[in-house]
Amino acid sequence: MRRSIPAPGLYDSPITRALAESLAALPSADLIEQGALDATSAPHLLGRALYNRFVHALDALPAGPKDGPPKAERQLALANRVLELLAAESPKSGAGPDDHFVPPPRRLLAVFPEVASRLGAARAPARPGIALGTSELLVNGRHDLRVGTEVNRELASADSVDLLCSFLKWSGYRLVEEALRAFLERRPGGLRILTTAYMGATERRALDALHEMGATIKVSYDTERSRLHAKAWLFRRESGFSTACIGSSNLSHAAMLDGLEWNVRLS
């Protein structure tokens, strides 16, 4: 099998057999810099390499005969075999029978308080448009997810929220007002905000409204040195599935819905 020749540039890859053969095919005059794969860096580099291979392996499992187990069940069985190997080869890894996936393949989507279930009031909050375990770029495109819409969806299931935003506009507050009010009714005191007086862009009535709603607010008046210009939402969930939105959008109508912005929704 013919190996591709590595392009010139910087790398940070563990050396596989295929990569070693490709490096051996390079002209002897080429500079090849290698470093030790030590015990500190190996878990991260090898883990990332194995992740991609494992995802592909699970997806590539054949459908199998009609009277055989469904593909999802065989994917689950393969995952359990990998867990068994981890437990056997690395007893201190923490991998054990409790980590095994239970057939048939299922996933937990929500948990409700017992009292709410008894009263028949349990209802799952709206889920974010982006899966809780996924990261994605938001650019407010015409046919794409928009920051303002996603912030409202994230608020519906958050247990606490931190907002770091240089400019708070009334137009932006109005976009998230209803979702913020519902969140604070469910989680009083759960919203903390850091903002700034930089450029005089933050509007007083937006601050007053957020304060009256129950948000804890701190304002930086240092407009000469630090010039706070960061924008980030952090949605903490006690389930462990916290998410964040970090990027260019201030709290304004244009930045949240229509403006040409770049924000990364992080899992």
C-alpha positions as CSV (number, residue, x, y, z in Angstrom):
1,M,0.0,0.0,0.0
2,R,1.4,3.4,-1.0
3,R,1.8,5.8,1.9
4,S,1.1,9.5,1.6
5,I,4.1,11.7,2.2
6,P,3.6,14.1,5.2
7,A,3.4,17.7,4.1
8,P,5.9,20.2,5.6
9,G,4.8,21.8,8.8
10,L,4.3,21.4,12.5
11,Y,2.7,18.2,13.9
12,D,1.7,16.8,17.3
13,S,0.8,13.2,16.4
14,P,1.7,9.8,18.0
15,I,3.7,7.8,15.4
16,T,1.7,4.9,14.0
17,R,3.1,2.2,11.8
18,A,1.7,4.0,8.7
19,L,3.2,7.3,9.7
20,A,6.6,5.7,10.5
21,E,6.7,4.2,7.0
22,S,5.8,7.6,5.5
23,L,8.5,9.3,7.4
24,A,11.0,6.7,6.3
25,A,10.2,7.5,2.7
26,L,11.1,11.1,3.0
27,P,14.4,12.3,1.5
28,S,17.3,11.9,3.9
29,A,18.0,15.7,3.7
30,D,14.6,16.6,5.2
31,L,14.4,17.6,8.8
32,I,12.3,15.4,10.9
33,E,11.9,16.4,14.5
34,Q,10.6,13.8,17.0
35,G,9.9,14.0,20.7
36,A,9.3,11.5,23.4
37,L,5.7,10.4,24.0
38,D,5.9,10.6,27.8
39,A,3.5,9.4,30.4
40,T,2.0,12.9,30.8
41,S,1.2,13.6,27.1
42,A,0.4,10.0,26.0
43,P,-3.1,9.7,27.5
44,H,-4.3,12.8,25.7
45,L,-2.6,12.1,22.3
46,L,-3.4,8.4,22.2
47,G,-6.9,9.0,23.6
48,R,-7.7,11.5,20.8
49,A,-6.3,9.1,18.2
50,L,-8.2,6.2,19.5
51,Y,-11.4,8.2,19.8
52,N,-11.6,8.9,16.1
53,R,-10.8,5.2,15.3
54,F,-13.3,3.9,17.8
55,V,-16.2,6.2,16.5
56,H,-15.5,5.0,13.0
57,A,-15.4,1.3,14.1
58,L,-18.7,1.6,15.8
59,D,-20.3,3.3,12.8
60,A,-18.7,0.8,10.4
61,L,-20.2,-2.3,12.0
62,P,-22.2,-4.2,9.4
63,A,-26.0,-4.4,9.7
64,G,-25.9,-8.2,10.1
65,P,-28.6,-10.7,9.3
66,K,-32.3,-9.8,9.7
67,D,-32.7,-12.3,12.6
68,G,-29.6,-11.1,14.4
69,P,-29.2,-8.4,17.0
70,P,-29.8,-4.8,15.8
71,K,-26.7,-2.8,14.9
72,A,-27.1,-0.6,18.0
73,E,-26.9,-3.6,20.3
74,R,-23.7,-4.8,18.6
75,Q,-22.2,-1.3,19.0
76,L,-23.1,-1.5,22.6
77,A,-21.5,-4.9,23.0
78,L,-18.3,-3.8,21.3
79,A,-18.1,-0.8,23.7
80,N,-18.5,-3.1,26.7
81,R,-15.7,-5.3,25.4
82,V,-13.4,-2.3,25.2
83,L,-14.4,-1.5,28.8
84,E,-13.5,-5.0,29.8
85,L,-10.1,-4.7,28.2
86,L,-9.5,-1.4,30.0
87,A,-10.4,-2.9,33.3
88,A,-8.1,-5.9,32.8
89,E,-5.1,-4.0,31.5
90,S,-5.4,-1.0,33.8
91,P,-7.0,-2.1,37.1
92,K,-6.6,1.4,38.6
93,S,-8.4,3.1,35.6
94,G,-11.7,3.0,37.4
95,A,-13.3,1.1,34.6
96,G,-15.5,-1.7,35.9
97,P,-18.8,-3.5,35.6
98,D,-20.7,-0.4,36.7
99,D,-19.5,1.4,33.5
100,H,-21.0,-1.3,31.2
101,F,-23.8,-0.2,29.0
102,V,-27.1,-1.9,29.7
103,P,-29.0,-3.5,26.8
104,P,-31.2,-2.6,25.0
105,P,-29.4,0.6,24.0
106,R,-30.9,3.6,25.6
107,R,-29.9,7.1,26.8
108,L,-31.1,9.2,29.7
109,L,-32.7,12.5,28.6
110,A,-34.1,14.0,31.8
111,V,-34.8,13.4,35.5
112,F,-37.7,15.0,37.3
113,P,-38.3,15.6,41.0
114,E,-40.6,13.0,42.6
115,V,-43.1,15.6,43.8
116,A,-43.5,17.0,40.4
117,S,-44.1,13.5,38.9
118,R,-46.8,12.7,41.6
119,L,-48.6,15.9,40.8
120,G,-48.4,15.3,37.1
121,A,-46.6,18.5,36.6
122,A,-43.4,17.1,35.2
123,R,-42.5,18.3,31.8
124,A,-39.1,18.3,30.1
125,P,-37.7,21.8,29.4
126,A,-37.0,22.7,25.9
127,R,-33.7,21.2,24.8
128,P,-31.0,23.3,23.1
129,G,-31.0,23.1,19.4
130,I,-27.4,21.8,19.6
131,A,-27.0,18.4,21.5
132,L,-25.6,18.8,25.0
133,G,-22.5,16.8,24.1
134,T,-21.7,18.7,20.9
135,S,-19.8,21.9,20.1
136,E,-20.7,24.0,17.1
137,L,-20.1,27.4,15.4
138,L,-22.9,29.9,15.4
139,V,-22.8,32.7,12.8
140,N,-26.4,33.9,12.7
141,G,-26.7,32.8,9.1
142,R,-30.1,32.8,7.4
143,H,-30.4,29.1,7.5
144,D,-28.3,28.5,10.6
145,L,-28.9,28.5,14.4
146,R,-28.7,31.9,15.9
147,V,-27.1,33.0,19.2
148,G,-30.2,34.6,20.6
149,T,-32.4,31.6,19.9
150,E,-29.9,29.2,21.4
151,V,-29.4,31.3,24.5
152,N,-33.1,31.2,25.2
153,R,-33.1,27.4,24.8
154,E,-30.1,27.0,27.0
155,L,-31.7,29.0,29.8
156,A,-34.6,26.6,29.9
157,S,-32.6,23.8,31.4
158,A,-29.7,25.7,33.2
159,D,-29.2,25.5,37.0
160,S,-27.1,28.6,37.1
161,V,-25.9,31.1,34.5
162,D,-22.9,33.4,34.3
163,L,-22.8,36.2,31.6
164,L,-19.6,38.1,30.8
165,C,-20.5,40.8,28.3
166,S,-18.9,44.1,27.5
167,F,-22.1,45.8,26.2
168,L,-25.7,45.2,27.5
169,K,-28.3,46.8,25.2
170,W,-32.0,47.1,25.9
171,S,-32.7,45.5,22.5
172,G,-30.7,42.5,23.5
173,Y,-32.3,42.3,26.9
174,R,-35.8,42.2,25.4
175,L,-34.8,39.2,23.3
176,V,-34.0,37.1,26.4
177,E,-36.2,38.8,29.0
178,E,-38.9,36.1,29.0
179,A,-36.4,33.2,29.2
180,L,-34.4,35.0,31.9
181,R,-37.5,35.7,34.0
182,A,-38.6,32.1,33.8
183,F,-35.1,30.9,34.7
184,L,-34.9,33.2,37.8
185,E,-38.3,32.2,38.9
186,R,-37.0,28.6,38.9
187,R,-33.5,29.4,40.2
188,P,-33.6,32.6,42.3
189,G,-30.2,34.2,42.5
190,G,-28.9,32.0,39.8
191,L,-27.8,34.7,37.3
192,R,-24.4,36.6,37.7
193,I,-23.4,39.3,35.2
194,L,-20.1,41.0,34.6
195,T,-20.2,44.0,32.2
196,T,-18.5,47.3,31.6
197,A,-19.0,51.1,31.1
198,Y,-16.4,50.9,28.2
199,M,-17.4,53.3,25.4
200,G,-20.7,54.1,27.2
201,A,-22.4,51.4,25.2
202,T,-24.1,49.5,28.1
203,E,-27.6,50.9,28.6
204,R,-28.7,51.8,32.2
205,R,-32.3,50.6,31.7
206,A,-31.0,47.1,30.7
207,L,-29.0,47.0,33.9
208,D,-31.9,48.2,36.0
209,A,-34.2,45.6,34.5
210,L,-31.8,42.8,35.1
211,H,-31.2,44.0,38.7
212,E,-34.9,44.2,39.4
213,M,-35.3,40.7,38.0
214,G,-32.8,39.4,40.5
215,A,-29.5,39.2,38.7
216,T,-26.2,39.9,40.6
217,I,-24.4,42.5,38.5
218,K,-20.9,43.9,38.6
219,V,-19.8,46.7,36.3
220,S,-16.2,47.6,35.4
221,Y,-15.6,51.3,35.1
222,D,-12.0,50.9,33.9
223,T,-12.4,52.2,30.4
224,E,-8.7,53.1,29.9
225,R,-6.6,50.1,30.7
226,S,-8.5,46.8,30.7
227,R,-11.3,47.8,28.4
228,L,-13.2,44.6,29.0
229,H,-14.4,43.4,25.7
230,A,-15.2,39.7,26.3
231,K,-18.5,38.0,25.5
232,A,-19.4,34.6,27.1
233,W,-22.4,32.8,28.5
234,L,-21.9,29.8,30.8
235,F,-24.8,27.6,31.5
236,R,-24.1,25.3,34.4
237,R,-26.2,22.1,34.9
238,E,-26.1,20.0,38.0
239,S,-26.4,16.9,35.7
240,G,-22.8,17.6,34.6
241,F,-23.9,18.6,31.0
242,S,-22.8,22.3,31.3
243,T,-22.4,24.3,28.1
244,A,-21.0,27.7,27.1
245,C,-21.3,30.2,24.3
246,I,-18.2,32.2,23.7
247,G,-17.5,34.6,20.8
248,S,-18.3,38.1,19.4
249,S,-21.9,38.7,20.3
250,N,-22.8,41.4,22.8
251,L,-26.3,41.5,24.3
252,S,-28.0,43.4,21.5
253,H,-30.6,42.6,18.9
254,A,-28.2,42.7,16.0
255,A,-25.5,40.7,17.7
256,M,-27.9,38.0,18.9
257,L,-30.0,37.5,15.7
258,D,-28.9,39.3,12.5
259,G,-25.3,40.5,12.8
260,L,-22.4,38.7,11.2
261,E,-21.0,37.1,14.3
262,W,-18.8,34.2,15.3
263,N,-19.7,32.3,18.5
264,V,-18.7,28.8,19.5
265,R,-21.2,26.8,21.5
266,L,-19.0,24.6,23.7
267,S,-20.0,21.3,25.4
